Amino acid sequence: MEEFIEKIITEPFLARFIFVIVGVILLIAVTSLIKKQLHNFVKDQNNWYRARKLAVG
């Protein structure tokens, strides 16, 4: 087990890959948390209506 962890740390590609995966997971978690917190202030129906109105003209 220690050899596996040491290999992951010493390999630059694997370390970057794991760093990117952890970063993406954290980003998804933070954005979902913010969306839940702002759900009362921002309504999805209003956003769909405004986006459709801008797209159609």
C-alpha positions in Angstrom: 0.0 0.0 0.0 2.8 2.4 0.9 4.6 1.6 -2.4 1.4 2.4 -4.3 1.0 5.8 -2.6 4.6 6.6 -3.2 4.3 5.7 -6.8 1.3 8.0 -7.2 3.1 10.9 -5.6 6.3 10.5 -7.6 4.6 10.1 -11.0 3.8 13.6 -12.3 1.1 12.5 -14.6 -0.8 10.5 -12.0 -0.4 13.3 -9.4 -1.8 15.9 -11.9 -4.6 13.6 -12.9 -5.7 13.0 -9.3 -5.4 16.7 -8.6 -7.7 17.5 -11.6 -10.3 14.8 -10.5 -10.4 16.1 -6.9 -10.7 19.7 -8.2 -13.6 18.8 -10.5 -15.4 17.0 -7.6 -14.9 20.0 -5.3 -16.1 22.4 -8.0 -19.3 20.4 -8.5 -19.9 20.3 -4.8 -19.4 24.0 -4.4 -21.6 24.9 -7.3 -24.4 22.6 -6.1 -24.1 24.1 -2.6 -24.3 27.7 -4.0 -27.3 26.7 -6.1 -29.1 25.3 -3.1 -28.3 28.4 -1.1 -29.5 30.8 -3.8 -32.6 28.7 -4.8 -34.9 31.1 -3.0 -33.5 34.2 -4.6 -33.1 32.9 -8.2 -36.0 31.1 -9.8 -35.3 28.8 -12.8 -38.5 29.7 -14.6 -37.5 33.4 -14.7 -34.1 32.5 -16.1 -35.6 30.2 -18.8 -38.1 32.9 -19.8 -35.3 35.6 -20.0 -33.0 33.3 -22.0 -35.7 32.4 -24.4 -36.8 36.0 -24.8 -33.2 37.0 -25.6 -32.7 34.1 -28.0 -35.9 34.6 -29.9 -35.8 38.4 -29.9 
